[in-house]
Amino acid sequence: MGADDATLKIDESREGKHVRVRLRGELDMATAPLIADRLRGLGARGEAVLLDLDGLDFIDIRGIRLVLGAVEDSQRDGWSLAVTRGSSPVRLIVELMGVDKNLPYDGRTP
């Protein structure tokens, strides 16, 4: 799948046992609902999801809340979700907010 918003591009691909949802651009209050819907749909199908944040140029509090909410949803509803460590701007915000320990990273080093 390709571009869904002028400021955010979403690429979804099956890679082995999981679906990679690769985000490029900006994850903010304007684009977070689109990603939330996509993740809910994948979770409802029981897909194992890797949310790839490495291509983001920007993330705001709404984007962080979306990611944390998806983690909670996956744990509550029994589907698998992992996230990449993200781009430098993403890692900075995640660390400043102190939520890095709440994220199920995919095991790769930053």
C-alpha positions in Angstrom: 0.0 0.0 0.0 1.2 3.5 -0.7 0.8 7.1 0.3 -2.3 7.8 2.4 -1.7 11.4 3.5 0.5 14.3 2.2 2.7 14.2 5.3 2.7 10.5 6.0 3.5 7.5 3.7 2.5 4.0 4.8 3.9 0.9 3.2 2.5 -2.4 4.4 4.2 -5.7 3.5 4.2 -9.3 4.6 7.6 -10.4 5.9 7.7 -13.9 7.0 5.2 -14.3 9.9 4.6 -10.6 10.4 3.2 -7.6 8.6 5.6 -4.7 8.5 3.8 -1.3 8.6 6.5 1.2 7.6 5.8 4.8 8.3 7.6 7.7 6.5 7.1 11.4 7.2 5.1 12.7 10.1 3.1 10.9 12.7 1.0 13.5 14.4 -2.5 14.4 15.4 -3.6 14.6 11.8 -2.2 11.2 10.7 -2.4 9.2 14.0 -6.1 8.2 13.5 -5.3 6.6 10.1 -2.5 4.4 11.7 -4.8 3.6 14.6 -7.4 2.2 12.3 -4.9 0.3 10.3 -3.4 -1.3 13.4 -6.8 -2.1 14.8 -7.7 -3.9 11.6 -4.5 -5.9 11.6 -5.0 -6.8 15.2 -8.6 -7.9 14.6 -7.3 -10.3 12.0 -4.7 -11.7 14.5 -1.7 -10.5 12.5 1.7 -10.2 14.1 2.7 -6.6 13.4 6.0 -4.8 13.2 5.5 -1.0 13.3 8.5 0.5 11.6 9.2 4.0 12.9 12.6 4.3 11.3 11.4 6.6 8.4 9.6 9.1 10.5 10.9 12.7 10.4 8.6 13.8 13.2 6.3 12.4 15.9 4.2 14.4 18.3 2.5 13.4 21.6 -0.5 12.1 19.7 1.8 9.8 17.7 3.4 8.6 20.9 0.0 8.0 22.5 -1.1 6.0 19.4 2.0 3.7 19.7 1.5 3.2 23.4 -2.3 2.6 22.9 -1.5 0.0 20.2 0.9 -1.8 22.6 -1.9 -1.9 25.2 -4.4 -3.1 22.7 -2.2 -5.9 21.5 -1.5 -7.1 25.0 -5.1 -7.0 26.0 -6.5 -8.5 22.8 -3.8 -11.2 22.3 -2.1 -10.1 19.0 1.6 -9.5 18.6 3.1 -6.0 18.1 6.7 -4.9 18.0 8.2 -1.6 17.1 11.5 -0.5 15.6 13.6 1.9 17.7 12.8 4.7 15.2 14.6 7.5 13.6 16.7 9.9 15.7 13.8 12.4 16.2 11.5 9.5 17.3 14.1 8.1 19.8 14.7 11.5 21.2 11.0 12.1 22.0 10.5 8.6 23.3 13.4 8.9 25.6 12.5 12.4 26.8 9.0 11.3 27.6 10.5 8.3 29.5 8.3 5.7 27.6 11.1 3.8 25.9 10.9 1.0 28.5 7.2 0.6 27.7 7.7 -0.3 24.1 8.2 -3.9 22.7 11.2 -3.3 20.5 11.9 -5.7 17.7 15.4 -6.6 18.9 17.4 -4.6 16.5 19.9 -2.1 17.9 19.4 1.6 17.1 
